């Protein structure tokens, strides 16, 4: 069994085109010999966002802190801590922090083969 503290793990800027004010920590992934899923924690700065994108795998998210606007083909949906989200394979999605002062954070789970 592995136990870690989130704050002890390195945080990296999200470098995907269209990302703004977004950082990620890999909590568990290939370097931990995780066999199935990668768990990541995203911090989105005030006014920041992930890119508007798709991928060919399911994407599960837990909102931890702040308000996060989820953009999809159906338009924006406001989420709050405790909400859970599942983007299906190839579903267009984006996460935005509408706050001008507070950061937002979320956990994200993806198949291990998609986490370098």
BAMAR-9992 format. One record per atom (N, C-alpha, C, CB): x, y, z; atom name; residue number from 1. Coordinates in steps of 0.001 Angstrom, whole numbers. Glycine has a CB too. Layout:
<nodes>
+---------+---------+---------+----+-----+
:      xx :      yy :      zz :  a :   k :
+---------+---------+---------+----+-----+
:       X :       Y :       Z : CA : NUM :
...
+---------+---------+---------+----+-----+
</nodes>
This chain:
<nodes>
+---------+---------+---------+----+-----+
:      xx :      yy :      zz :  a :   k :
+---------+---------+---------+----+-----+
:     850 :   -1175 :       0 :  N :   1 :
:       0 :       0 :       0 : CA :   1 :
:     894 :    1237 :       0 :  C :   1 :
:    -966 :      -1 :    1224 : CB :   1 :
:     462 :    2258 :    -713 :  N :   2 :
:    1188 :    3527 :    -746 : CA :   2 :
:     306 :    4620 :    -154 :  C :   2 :
:    1617 :    3889 :   -2200 : CB :   2 :
:     884 :    5477 :     643 :  N :   3 :
:     176 :    6613 :    1223 : CA :   3 :
:    1054 :    7829 :    1009 :  C :   3 :
:    -148 :    6392 :    2751 : CB :   3 :
:     456 :    8900 :     497 :  N :   4 :
:    1190 :   10126 :     207 : CA :   4 :
:     405 :   11326 :     728 :  C :   4 :
:    1455 :   10264 :   -1315 : CB :   4 :
:    1064 :   12461 :     773 :  N :   5 :
:     423 :   13731 :    1069 : CA :   5 :
:     445 :   14555 :    -208 :  C :   5 :
:    1136 :   14481 :    2253 : CB :   5 :
:    -708 :   15056 :    -630 :  N :   6 :
:    -816 :   15774 :   -1904 : CA :   6 :
:     224 :   16886 :   -2007 :  C :   6 :
:   -2222 :   16358 :   -2068 : CB :   6 :
:     337 :   17703 :    -973 :  N :   7 :
:    1227 :   18862 :   -1022 : CA :   7 :
:    2694 :   18487 :   -1149 :  C :   7 :
:    1035 :   19698 :     205 : CB :   7 :
:    3037 :   17231 :    -834 :  N :   8 :
:    4437 :   16812 :    -932 : CA :   8 :
:    4833 :   16433 :   -2361 :  C :   8 :
:    4691 :   15636 :      -2 : CB :   8 :
:    3865 :   16359 :   -3253 :  N :   9 :
:    4136 :   15934 :   -4629 : CA :   9 :
:    4373 :   17144 :   -5529 :  C :   9 :
:    2969 :   15086 :   -5175 : CB :   9 :
:    5251 :   17002 :   -6523 :  N :  10 :
:    5549 :   18139 :   -7393 : CA :  10 :
:    4342 :   18534 :   -8243 :  C :  10 :
:    6734 :   17811 :   -8295 : CB :  10 :
:    4218 :   19835 :   -8456 :  N :  11 :
:    3140 :   20380 :   -9276 : CA :  11 :
:    3767 :   20893 :  -10569 :  C :  11 :
:    2354 :   21524 :   -8520 : CB :  11 :
:    3101 :   20616 :  -11704 :  N :  12 :
:    3612 :   21048 :  -12999 : CA :  12 :
:    2551 :   21861 :  -13723 :  C :  12 :
:    4045 :   19837 :  -13853 : CB :  12 :
:    2993 :   22848 :  -14465 :  N :  13 :
:    2088 :   23640 :  -15289 : CA :  13 :
:    1532 :   22757 :  -16403 :  C :  13 :
:    2812 :   24888 :  -15878 : CB :  13 :
:     230 :   22866 :  -16672 :  N :  14 :
:    -372 :   22143 :  -17799 : CA :  14 :
:      49 :   22865 :  -19066 :  C :  14 :
:   -1950 :   22063 :  -17678 : CB :  14 :
:     729 :   22146 :  -19957 :  N :  15 :
:    1308 :   22757 :  -21152 : CA :  15 :
:     467 :   22562 :  -22410 :  C :  15 :
:    2675 :   22199 :  -21384 : CB :  15 :
:    -727 :   21995 :  -22300 :  N :  16 :
:   -1567 :   21798 :  -23483 : CA :  16 :
:   -2007 :   23142 :  -24043 :  C :  16 :
:   -2797 :   20930 :  -23143 : CB :  16 :
:   -2080 :   23249 :  -25362 :  N :  17 :
:   -2552 :   24472 :  -25994 : CA :  17 :
:   -3962 :   24791 :  -25504 :  C :  17 :
:   -2525 :   24340 :  -27534 : CB :  17 :
:   -4190 :   26028 :  -25107 :  N :  18 :
:   -5497 :   26444 :  -24607 : CA :  18 :
:   -5619 :   26411 :  -23098 :  C :  18 :
:   -6550 :   25585 :  -25194 : CB :  18 :
:   -4636 :   25818 :  -22400 :  N :  19 :
:   -4660 :   25806 :  -20933 : CA :  19 :
:   -4182 :   27157 :  -20424 :  C :  19 :
:   -3774 :   24652 :  -20359 : CB :  19 :
:   -4799 :   27624 :  -19345 :  N :  20 :
:   -4460 :   28923 :  -18770 : CA :  20 :
:   -4562 :   28822 :  -17249 :  C :  20 :
:   -5397 :   30052 :  -19323 : CB :  20 :
:   -3459 :   29082 :  -16549 :  N :  21 :
:   -3492 :   29084 :  -15092 : CA :  21 :
:   -3847 :   27742 :  -14489 :  C :  21 :
:   -4459 :   30101 :  -14616 : CB :  21 :
:   -3371 :   26678 :  -15086 :  N :  22 :
:   -3749 :   25324 :  -14653 : CA :  22 :
:   -2480 :   24511 :  -14365 :  C :  22 :
:   -4627 :   24610 :  -15741 : CB :  22 :
:   -2442 :   23880 :  -13179 :  N :  23 :
:   -1319 :   23018 :  -12785 : CA :  23 :
:   -1847 :   21638 :  -12396 :  C :  23 :
:    -518 :   23651 :  -11605 : CB :  23 :
:    -980 :   20646 :  -12500 :  N :  24 :
:   -1375 :   19274 :  -12194 : CA :  24 :
:    -319 :   18607 :  -11317 :  C :  24 :
:   -1588 :   18464 :  -13492 : CB :  24 :
:    -794 :   17742 :  -10431 :  N :  25 :
:      61 :   16839 :   -9662 : CA :  25 :
:    -389 :   15419 :   -9993 :  C :  25 :
:     -21 :   17130 :   -8103 : CB :  25 :
:     548 :   14545 :  -10302 :  N :  26 :
:     217 :   13127 :  -10479 : CA :  26 :
:     310 :   12492 :   -9096 :  C :  26 :
:    1186 :   12408 :  -11527 : CB :  26 :
:    -836 :   12074 :   -8560 :  N :  27 :
:    -867 :   11490 :   -7220 : CA :  27 :
:    -445 :   10026 :   -7256 :  C :  27 :
:   -2269 :   11620 :   -6609 : CB :  27 :
:    -993 :    9295 :   -8188 :  N :  28 :
:    -569 :    7922 :   -8457 : CA :  28 :
:    -579 :    7724 :   -9962 :  C :  28 :
:   -1496 :    6876 :   -7740 : CB :  28 :
:     446 :    7075 :  -10472 :  N :  29 :
:     559 :    6860 :  -11901 : CA :  29 :
:    1551 :    5761 :  -12203 :  C :  29 :
:     964 :    8138 :  -12602 : CB :  29 :
:    2085 :    5769 :  -13431 :  N :  30 :
:    3016 :    4711 :  -13832 : CA :  30 :
:    4232 :    4572 :  -12919 :  C :  30 :
:    3483 :    4965 :  -15227 : CB :  30 :
:    4750 :    5687 :  -12409 :  N :  31 :
:    5935 :    5612 :  -11539 : CA :  31 :
:    5635 :    4911 :  -10216 :  C :  31 :
:    6472 :    7014 :  -11263 : CB :  31 :
:    4349 :    4778 :   -9886 :  N :  32 :
:    3937 :    4088 :   -8665 : CA :  32 :
:    3515 :    2648 :   -8946 :  C :  32 :
:    2794 :    4843 :   -7996 : CB :  32 :
:    3686 :    2213 :  -10195 :  N :  33 :
:    3258 :     884 :  -10637 : CA :  33 :
:    1750 :     700 :  -10520 :  C :  33 :
:    3968 :    -189 :   -9829 : CB :  33 :
:     990 :    1800 :  -10673 :  N :  34 :
:    -471 :    1695 :  -10665 : CA :  34 :
:    -893 :     884 :  -11893 :  C :  34 :
:   -1152 :    3120 :  -10661 : CB :  34 :
:   -1670 :    -181 :  -11721 :  N :  35 :
:   -1981 :   -1064 :  -12840 : CA :  35 :
:   -3110 :    -591 :  -13755 :  C :  35 :
:   -2325 :   -2390 :  -12314 : CB :  35 :
:   -4023 :     242 :  -13280 :  N :  36 :
:   -5225 :     516 :  -14054 : CA :  36 :
:   -5514 :    1997 :  -14252 :  C :  36 :
:   -6387 :    -120 :  -13394 : CB :  36 :
:   -5438 :    2796 :  -13180 :  N :  37 :
:   -5822 :    4208 :  -13237 : CA :  37 :
:   -4680 :    5114 :  -12800 :  C :  37 :
:   -7047 :    4461 :  -12364 : CB :  37 :
:   -4693 :    6336 :  -13335 :  N :  38 :
:   -3843 :    7405 :  -12825 : CA :  38 :
:   -4767 :    8381 :  -12099 :  C :  38 :
:   -3023 :    8119 :  -13988 : CB :  38 :
:   -4331 :    8840 :  -10926 :  N :  39 :
:   -5081 :    9833 :  -10160 : CA :  39 :
:   -4262 :   11124 :  -10194 :  C :  39 :
:   -5354 :    9347 :   -8668 : CB :  39 :
:   -4938 :   12213 :  -10621 :  N :  40 :
:   -4251 :   13494 :  -10728 : CA :  40 :
:   -5063 :   14567 :  -10006 :  C :  40 :
:   -4028 :   13879 :  -12216 : CB :  40 :
:   -4367 :   15559 :   -9481 :  N :  41 :
:   -5036 :   16685 :   -8844 : CA :  41 :
:   -4708 :   17928 :   -9652 :  C :  41 :
:   -4602 :   16846 :   -7345 : CB :  41 :
:   -5753 :   18620 :  -10095 :  N :  42 :
:   -5589 :   19848 :  -10861 : CA :  42 :
:   -5926 :   21044 :   -9986 :  C :  42 :
:   -6474 :   19831 :  -12124 : CB :  42 :
:   -5116 :   22088 :  -10081 :  N :  43 :
:   -5379 :   23386 :   -9459 : CA :  43 :
:   -5614 :   24353 :  -10604 :  C :  43 :
:   -4185 :   23862 :   -8515 : CB :  43 :
:   -6719 :   25087 :  -10534 :  N :  44 :
:   -7030 :   26073 :  -11563 : CA :  44 :
:   -7056 :   27441 :  -10898 :  C :  44 :
:   -8394 :   25758 :  -12274 : CB :  44 :
:   -6172 :   28317 :  -11338 :  N :  45 :
:   -6054 :   29653 :  -10774 : CA :  45 :
:   -7322 :   30466 :  -11068 :  C :  45 :
:   -4806 :   30368 :  -11338 : CB :  45 :
:   -7540 :   31543 :  -10319 :  N :  46 :
:   -8672 :   32413 :  -10614 : CA :  46 :
:   -8663 :   32834 :  -12089 :  C :  46 :
:   -8644 :   33653 :   -9701 : CB :  46 :
:   -9791 :   32638 :  -12754 :  N :  47 :
:   -9905 :   32970 :  -14170 : CA :  47 :
:   -9257 :   31969 :  -15106 :  C :  47 :
:   -9314 :   34295 :  -14410 : CB :  47 :
:   -8690 :   30892 :  -14561 :  N :  48 :
:   -7979 :   29911 :  -15378 : CA :  48 :
:   -8888 :   28836 :  -15947 :  C :  48 :
:   -6899 :   29267 :  -14570 : CB :  48 :
:   -8319 :   27997 :  -16803 :  N :  49 :
:   -9080 :   26922 :  -17438 : CA :  49 :
:   -8167 :   25841 :  -18013 :  C :  49 :
:   -9966 :   27489 :  -18541 : CB :  49 :
:   -8754 :   24665 :  -18168 :  N :  50 :
:   -8115 :   23611 :  -18952 : CA :  50 :
:   -8450 :   23890 :  -20413 :  C :  50 :
:   -8595 :   22163 :  -18506 : CB :  50 :
:   -7800 :   23226 :  -21353 :  N :  51 :
:   -8166 :   23439 :  -22753 : CA :  51 :
:   -9539 :   22823 :  -23051 :  C :  51 :
:   -7092 :   22837 :  -23689 : CB :  51 :
:  -10212 :   23351 :  -24054 :  N :  52 :
:  -11423 :   22722 :  -24572 : CA :  52 :
:  -10928 :   21591 :  -25469 :  C :  52 :
:  -12366 :   23758 :  -25361 : CB :  52 :
:  -11241 :   20343 :  -25091 :  N :  53 :
:  -10627 :   19214 :  -25785 : CA :  53 :
:  -11475 :   17946 :  -25685 :  C :  53 :
:   -9241 :   18950 :  -25221 : CB :  53 :
:  -11023 :   16940 :  -26414 :  N :  54 :
:  -11597 :   15592 :  -26344 : CA :  54 :
:  -10432 :   14606 :  -26247 :  C :  54 :
:  -12516 :   15279 :  -27602 : CB :  54 :
:  -10748 :   13383 :  -25844 :  N :  55 :
:   -9798 :   12281 :  -25901 : CA :  55 :
:  -10597 :   10994 :  -25973 :  C :  55 :
:   -8830 :   12285 :  -24669 : CB :  55 :
:   -9926 :    9915 :  -26345 :  N :  56 :
:  -10659 :    8682 :  -26620 : CA :  56 :
:  -10843 :    7781 :  -25406 :  C :  56 :
:   -9959 :    7920 :  -27685 : CB :  56 :
:  -10822 :    8365 :  -24224 :  N :  57 :
:  -11055 :    7591 :  -23006 : CA :  57 :
:  -11983 :    8359 :  -22081 :  C :  57 :
:   -9723 :    7271 :  -22292 : CB :  57 :
:  -12620 :    7652 :  -21189 :  N :  58 :
:  -13474 :    8264 :  -20171 : CA :  58 :
:  -12606 :    9037 :  -19185 :  C :  58 :
:  -14321 :    7189 :  -19432 : CB :  58 :
:  -13195 :   10066 :  -18612 :  N :  59 :
:  -12485 :   10997 :  -17742 : CA :  59 :
:  -13397 :   11250 :  -16546 :  C :  59 :
:  -12110 :   12345 :  -18493 : CB :  59 :
:  -12976 :   10870 :  -15356 :  N :  60 :
:  -13805 :   11061 :  -14162 : CA :  60 :
:  -13177 :   12107 :  -13265 :  C :  60 :
:  -13988 :    9734 :  -13393 : CB :  60 :
:  -14020 :   12984 :  -12705 :  N :  61 :
:  -13543 :   14137 :  -11948 : CA :  61 :
:  -14338 :   14284 :  -10659 :  C :  61 :
:  -13644 :   15422 :  -12791 : CB :  61 :
:  -13660 :   14687 :   -9577 :  N :  62 :
:  -14292 :   15042 :   -8310 : CA :  62 :
:  -13888 :   16483 :   -8006 :  C :  62 :
:  -13868 :   14054 :   -7140 : CB :  62 :
:  -14852 :   17375 :   -7843 :  N :  63 :
:  -14558 :   18765 :   -7497 : CA :  63 :
:  -14243 :   18813 :   -6002 :  C :  63 :
:  -15763 :   19722 :   -7861 : CB :  63 :
:  -13061 :   19351 :   -5668 :  N :  64 :
:  -12609 :   19423 :   -4276 : CA :  64 :
:  -12803 :   20799 :   -3654 :  C :  64 :
:  -11158 :   19042 :   -4191 : CB :  64 :
:  -12540 :   21848 :   -4436 :  N :  65 :
:  -12519 :   23206 :   -3882 : CA :  65 :
:  -12944 :   24199 :   -4950 :  C :  65 :
:  -11112 :   23566 :   -3338 : CB :  65 :
:  -13758 :   25162 :   -4554 :  N :  66 :
:  -14145 :   26246 :   -5447 : CA :  66 :
:  -15286 :   25871 :   -6366 :  C :  66 :
:  -12972 :   26677 :   -6263 : CB :  66 :
:  -15631 :   26828 :   -7209 :  N :  67 :
:  -16641 :   26612 :   -8250 : CA :  67 :
:  -15900 :   26308 :   -9541 :  C :  67 :
:  -17594 :   27861 :   -8415 : CB :  67 :
:  -16342 :   25281 :  -10246 :  N :  68 :
:  -15769 :   24946 :  -11547 : CA :  68 :
:  -16907 :   24898 :  -12555 :  C :  68 :
:  -14988 :   23581 :  -11504 : CB :  68 :
:  -16751 :   25655 :  -13634 :  N :  69 :
:  -17708 :   25616 :  -14735 : CA :  69 :
:  -17237 :   24536 :  -15697 :  C :  69 :
:  -17835 :   27016 :  -15452 : CB :  69 :
:  -18108 :   23575 :  -15984 :  N :  70 :
:  -17798 :   22520 :  -16941 : CA :  70 :
:  -18458 :   22896 :  -18258 :  C :  70 :
:  -18284 :   21110 :  -16434 : CB :  70 :
:  -17645 :   23083 :  -19287 :  N :  71 :
:  -18152 :   23376 :  -20625 : CA :  71 :
:  -18286 :   22067 :  -21389 :  C :  71 :
:  -17216 :   24371 :  -21381 : CB :  71 :
:  -19411 :   21906 :  -22088 :  N :  72 :
:  -19640 :   20728 :  -22920 : CA :  72 :
:  -20471 :   21153 :  -24127 :  C :  72 :
:  -20355 :   19586 :  -22113 : CB :  72 :
:  -20782 :   20221 :  -24995 :  N :  73 :
:  -21608 :   20541 :  -26165 : CA :  73 :
:  -22982 :   21062 :  -25760 :  C :  73 :
:  -21766 :   19310 :  -27055 : CB :  73 :
:  -23397 :   20752 :  -24532 :  N :  74 :
:  -24694 :   21206 :  -24026 : CA :  74 :
:  -24619 :   22576 :  -23362 :  C :  74 :
:  -25243 :   20198 :  -23043 : CB :  74 :
:  -23415 :   23177 :  -23321 :  N :  75 :
:  -23248 :   24479 :  -22687 : CA :  75 :
:  -22599 :   24351 :  -21326 :  C :  75 :
:  -24583 :   25180 :  -22558 : CB :  75 :
:  -22500 :   25467 :  -20587 :  N :  76 :
:  -21819 :   25460 :  -19296 : CA :  76 :
:  -22698 :   24930 :  -18167 :  C :  76 :
:  -21351 :   26853 :  -18959 : CB :  76 :
:  -22048 :   24227 :  -17220 :  N :  77 :
:  -22711 :   23754 :  -16012 : CA :  77 :
:  -21821 :   24113 :  -14829 :  C :  77 :
:  -22989 :   22207 :  -16072 : CB :  77 :
:  -22398 :   24771 :  -13828 :  N :  78 :
:  -21634 :   25147 :  -12635 : CA :  78 :
:  -21594 :   23966 :  -11668 :  C :  78 :
:  -22256 :   26402 :  -11946 : CB :  78 :
:  -20391 :   23661 :  -11173 :  N :  79 :
:  -20228 :   22585 :  -10191 : CA :  79 :
:  -19565 :   23145 :   -8945 :  C :  79 :
:  -19393 :   21411 :  -10775 : CB :  79 :
:  -19678 :   22384 :   -7853 :  N :  80 :
:  -19156 :   22808 :   -6551 : CA :  80 :
:  -18501 :   21617 :   -5863 :  C :  80 :
:  -20286 :   23405 :   -5660 : CB :  80 :
:  -17785 :   21848 :   -4762 :  N :  81 :
:  -17143 :   20734 :   -4064 : CA :  81 :
:  -18134 :   19621 :   -3724 :  C :  81 :
:  -16475 :   21233 :   -2792 : CB :  81 :
:  -17700 :   18413 :   -3986 :  N :  82 :
:  -18550 :   17240 :   -3762 : CA :  82 :
:  -19241 :   16764 :   -5021 :  C :  82 :
:  -19581 :   17545 :   -2719 : CB :  82 :
:  -19274 :   17585 :   -6067 :  N :  83 :
:  -19868 :   17142 :   -7334 : CA :  83 :
:  -18889 :   16229 :   -8057 :  C :  83 :
:  -20248 :   18357 :   -8232 : CB :  83 :
:  -19425 :   15261 :   -8781 :  N :  84 :
:  -18616 :   14346 :   -9585 : CA :  84 :
:  -19058 :   14452 :  -11038 :  C :  84 :
:  -18742 :   12878 :   -9071 : CB :  84 :
:  -18109 :   14284 :  -11935 :  N :  85 :
:  -18323 :   14512 :  -13364 : CA :  85 :
:  -17726 :   13342 :  -14121 :  C :  85 :
:  -17692 :   15868 :  -13833 : CB :  85 :
:  -18394 :   12898 :  -15184 :  N :  86 :
:  -17798 :   11911 :  -16070 : CA :  86 :
:  -17964 :   12388 :  -17504 :  C :  86 :
:  -18439 :   10509 :  -15868 : CB :  86 :
:  -16829 :   12656 :  -18161 :  N :  87 :
:  -16818 :   12945 :  -19589 : CA :  87 :
:  -16589 :   11616 :  -20296 :  C :  87 :
:  -15712 :   14013 :  -19970 : CB :  87 :
:  -17472 :   11298 :  -21210 :  N :  88 :
:  -17367 :   10038 :  -21944 : CA :  88 :
:  -16285 :   10146 :  -23020 :  C :  88 :
:  -18730 :    9661 :  -22580 : CB :  88 :
:  -15818 :    9019 :  -23569 :  N :  89 :
:  -14819 :    9082 :  -24627 : CA :  89 :
:  -15281 :    9989 :  -25768 :  C :  89 :
:  -14518 :    7679 :  -25156 : CB :  89 :
:  -14370 :   10831 :  -26231 :  N :  90 :
:  -14583 :   11758 :  -27349 : CA :  90 :
:  -15630 :   12835 :  -27084 :  C :  90 :
:  -14982 :   10988 :  -28558 : CB :  90 :
:  -15992 :   13040 :  -25827 :  N :  91 :
:  -16928 :   14108 :  -25468 : CA :  91 :
:  -16139 :   15399 :  -25230 :  C :  91 :
:  -17765 :   13722 :  -24197 : CB :  91 :
:  -16529 :   16467 :  -25909 :  N :  92 :
:  -15885 :   17760 :  -25765 : CA :  92 :
:  -16106 :   18277 :  -24354 :  C :  92 :
:  -16419 :   18763 :  -26805 : CB :  92 :
:  -15023 :   18751 :  -23692 :  N :  93 :
:  -15149 :   19256 :  -22328 : CA :  93 :
:  -14022 :   20222 :  -21980 :  C :  93 :
:  -15165 :   18100 :  -21340 : CB :  93 :
:  -14320 :   21063 :  -21000 :  N :  94 :
:  -13362 :   22042 :  -20488 : CA :  94 :
:  -13770 :   22395 :  -19065 :  C :  94 :
:  -13303 :   23324 :  -21396 : CB :  94 :
:  -12786 :   22701 :  -18217 :  N :  95 :
:  -13039 :   23092 :  -16835 : CA :  95 :
:  -12520 :   24510 :  -16638 :  C :  95 :
:  -12365 :   22100 :  -15829 : CB :  95 :
:  -13389 :   25394 :  -16116 :  N :  96 :
:  -13036 :   26806 :  -15927 : CA :  96 :
:  -13274 :   27225 :  -14486 :  C :  96 :
:  -13846 :   27704 :  -16882 : CB :  96 :
:  -12401 :   28085 :  -13991 :  N :  97 :
:  -12580 :   28669 :  -12664 : CA :  97 :
:  -13086 :   30101 :  -12858 :  C :  97 :
:  -11235 :   28639 :  -11829 : CB :  97 :
:  -14358 :   30360 :  -12539 :  N :  98 :
:  -14905 :   31698 :  -12758 : CA :  98 :
:  -14533 :   32713 :  -11681 :  C :  98 :
:  -16386 :   31613 :  -12850 : CB :  98 :
:  -13945 :   32273 :  -10590 :  N :  99 :
:  -13615 :   33177 :   -9489 : CA :  99 :
:  -12506 :   34148 :   -9892 :  C :  99 :
:  -13190 :   32377 :   -8248 : CB :  99 :
:  -12585 :   35341 :   -9371 :  N : 100 :
:  -11535 :   36334 :   -9584 : CA : 100 :
:  -10490 :   36307 :   -8467 :  C : 100 :
:  -12147 :   37727 :   -9688 : CB : 100 :
:  -10779 :   35564 :   -7385 :  N : 101 :
:   -9891 :   35600 :   -6224 : CA : 101 :
:   -9483 :   34237 :   -5667 :  C : 101 :
:  -10539 :   36369 :   -5152 : CB : 101 :
:  -10275 :   33203 :   -5882 :  N : 102 :
:  -10027 :   31898 :   -5253 : CA : 102 :
:   -9632 :   30847 :   -6289 :  C : 102 :
:  -11273 :   31432 :   -4485 : CB : 102 :
:   -8658 :   30014 :   -5955 :  N : 103 :
:   -8319 :   28896 :   -6826 : CA : 103 :
:   -9364 :   27796 :   -6669 :  C : 103 :
:   -6901 :   28356 :   -6507 : CB : 103 :
:   -9406 :   26906 :   -7629 :  N : 104 :
:  -10301 :   25745 :   -7596 : CA : 104 :
:   -9444 :   24498 :   -7772 :  C : 104 :
:  -11416 :   25836 :   -8710 : CB : 104 :
:   -9913 :   23367 :   -7269 :  N : 105 :
:   -9165 :   22131 :   -7467 : CA : 105 :
:  -10098 :   20957 :   -7674 :  C : 105 :
:   -8251 :   21866 :   -6285 : CB : 105 :
:   -9557 :   19936 :   -8336 :  N : 106 :
:  -10334 :   18737 :   -8639 : CA : 106 :
:   -9395 :   17550 :   -8747 :  C : 106 :
:  -11149 :   18912 :   -9945 : CB : 106 :
:   -9945 :   16377 :   -8465 :  N : 107 :
:   -9247 :   15127 :   -8739 : CA : 107 :
:   -9712 :   14637 :  -10097 :  C : 107 :
:   -9511 :   14056 :   -7623 : CB : 107 :
:   -8820 :   14020 :  -10828 :  N : 108 :
:   -9132 :   13513 :  -12162 : CA : 108 :
:   -8566 :   12103 :  -12271 :  C : 108 :
:   -8551 :   14447 :  -13283 : CB : 108 :
:   -9363 :   11201 :  -12780 :  N : 109 :
:   -8955 :    9805 :  -12949 : CA : 109 :
:   -9005 :    9443 :  -14428 :  C : 109 :
:   -9862 :    8852 :  -12118 : CB : 109 :
:   -7890 :    8891 :  -14937 :  N : 110 :
:   -7815 :    8468 :  -16338 : CA : 110 :
:   -7150 :    7097 :  -16390 :  C : 110 :
:   -7026 :    9509 :  -17208 : CB : 110 :
:   -7320 :    6364 :  -17508 :  N : 111 :
:   -6624 :    5092 :  -17647 : CA : 111 :
:   -5109 :    5304 :  -17579 :  C : 111 :
:   -7014 :    4404 :  -18972 : CB : 111 :
:   -4422 :    4406 :  -16955 :  N : 112 :
:   -2996 :    4549 :  -16686 : CA : 112 :
:   -2193 :    4755 :  -17969 :  C : 112 :
:   -2482 :    3327 :  -15945 : CB : 112 :
:   -2604 :    4164 :  -19085 :  N : 113 :
:   -1820 :    4290 :  -20320 : CA : 113 :
:   -1835 :    5710 :  -20889 :  C : 113 :
:   -2346 :    3322 :  -21364 : CB : 113 :
:   -2710 :    6580 :  -20389 :  N : 114 :
:   -2766 :    7957 :  -20876 : CA : 114 :
:   -2030 :    8922 :  -19971 :  C : 114 :
:   -4195 :    8395 :  -21019 : CB : 114 :
:   -1408 :    8440 :  -18927 :  N : 115 :
:    -622 :    9290 :  -18035 : CA : 115 :
:     847 :    8952 :  -18228 :  C : 115 :
:   -1049 :    9105 :  -16541 : CB : 115 :
:    1641 :    9902 :  -18735 :  N : 116 :
:    3076 :    9601 :  -18935 : CA : 116 :
:    3814 :    9421 :  -17618 :  C : 116 :
:    3744 :   10715 :  -19740 : CB : 116 :
+---------+---------+---------+----+-----+
</nodes>
